[in-house]
Amino acid sequence: MRKGTFLLVVTLFLAGMIVWATSNVWATEKKGAEAAIEHIVDVQKYNRSIHVMAMLLVGFGFLMVFVKKYGRSAVTATYLLVSIAVPVYIFISSKGLIGEPKSEVDTLLLAEFAGASLLICAGAPLGRLKMSQYLLLGLLFTPCYMINEWILLESGLGLIPKGGFVDTGGSILIHAFGALFGLAVVMTMTTKEEFTAPIEADHTSDQFSMLGSMVLWLFWPSFCAGLVEPKLVPFTAVNVFLALCGATIATYIVSANLRGKIAIGDIANAALAGGVGVGATCDTAGHPAAFIIGILAGTLSTIGFVSIQPALQNWVKGIDTCGVTNLHGWPGLMGGIIAAFLVPGITANNQFKGIIIAIVLALVTGYVTGQVLAYFGRRRVPYTDEEEILA
């Protein structure tokens, strides 16, 4: 081999080694950068999970203290319901019993969403359950919720193709399911005496309820944007705030016109309906559409409190203490239906099929759960703290 040829071979070999080493360094740096980005995204999700937990404990907790003699029990029940839903969801998920395995922070957020749906459900029989029955309700509700989530979002049982059902912020999965489950529970957890018992509020209890409503209003964008892509979080947040603003304005107008004066209960509840209604389309609807959805949801919710709830309660012979069907049920169903026409690339048939599945599953499992709860007895006096809490 000539000297020139030898030097050329050595040079090419060294160049190849340099390129190989450099490519490995670049690959390592790329993996490191991707891991760092993933960690940052997880931290951002964790921050939103804290907002969601504030909604569960402070928002829902204080929203339900409007019953003047049941405030301490309501916040205690809130603590217990969250404390049963989150670990039950995490345990079942970690064992792979229902649904696919997910990252730790995603599992935490999803567990909190289950807790939110449970609190919605518990708002229907609020004041008529023993404290131990709230725990039992959580144990029974959470697996049912997870089955619904598995069917709608993960193609469980092959009923809906994965990605065929759209519900980013949980209009159907969280809100409508929880409300209809609770409605089915009260069919068996409302006695004749409880059906006629007054649910009393006063200025103090209403003001604390408004505090809970404002906490929910404030953090609702984090709830809807909990698991969306990072680049869509700001867009989603603006959509949710616009929907909440639309619902608040609509609630004031409709409440004042239908009742003659503003009802503080309407403001505390129906003003939140925008967040419920826009949930399914919170990351896809345009800003004007989100505002309109909020107006429609606030209007529907207020009409629910004024007109639909009395007729519905007479029909099912059960009392919905917090009016969860009005705040979470009807606006949630509306939001899921709107998604069928507003979200590009989805099949309306899959969306409607998912809604029907959620309704049937909620009503059937909720009714069975109510029967189980009834087996463990009744409160002597509804809507009072004294039966179980020291004065």
SULSUL-V485123 format. One line per field, one symbol per residue. phi: phi as a letter, one per 40 degrees, with the letter a starting at -180 (. if undefined). psi: psi as a letter, one per 40 degrees, with the letter a starting at -180 (. if undefined). burial: b if it has 16 or more other ideal C-beta (glycine too) atoms within 10 Angstrom, else e. Layout:
phi->???
psi->???
burial->???
//
This chain:
phi->.cccccccccccccccccccccccccccccccccccccccccccccccccccccccccccdcdcccccbbcccccccddccccccccccccccccgcbgccbcccccccccccccccccddccccdgbbcccccccdccccdccccccccccbbgcggcbccgcbbadcgdcdccccccccccccccbbbcccccbccbcbadcccccccccccccdccddccccdbcddccccccdcdccccccccccccdccccccbgbcccccccbcccccccccdcbcbbccccccccdcccccccccccccbcddccccccfabcdcgccccbcccccdcccddcbbccgbcdccccccccdcccccccccccccccccccgbccbcgbcccbbcc
psi->hiddddddddddddddddddddddddddddddddddddddddddddddddddddddddcddddeedhdeeddddddddddddedddddddddddefdhiiiiidddddddddddddddddddddeheeiidddddddddddddddddddddddefhefdhiheehhgdefdddddddddddddddedefhiddddehihiiaddddddddddddddddedddddedeiideeddddddddddddddddddddddddddedihhddddddddedddddeddfdediidddddddddddddddddddddddddddddefihgdefdddddcdddddddddddedhieihddddddddddddddddddddddddddddeaiidhifidddehi.
burial->eeeeeeeeeeeeeeeeeeeeeeeeeeeeeeeeeeeeeeeeeeeebeebbebbbebbbbbbbbbbbbbbbbbebbbbbbebbbebbbebbbebbeeeebbeeeeebbbbbbbbbbbbbbbbbbbbbbbbbbeebbbbbbebbbbbbbbbbbbbbebbeeebeeebbbbbbbbbbbbbbbbbbbbbbbbbbbbeebeebebebeeebbebbbbbbbbbbbbbbbbbbbbbeeeebebbbebbbbbbbbbbbbbbebbeeeeeeebbbbbbbbbbbbbbbbbbbbbbbeeebbbbbbbbbbbbbbbbbbebbeebbeeeebbbbbbbbbbbbbbbbbbbbbbbebbeebeeebbebbbebbbebbbebbbebbeebbeeebbeebbbbeeeeee
//
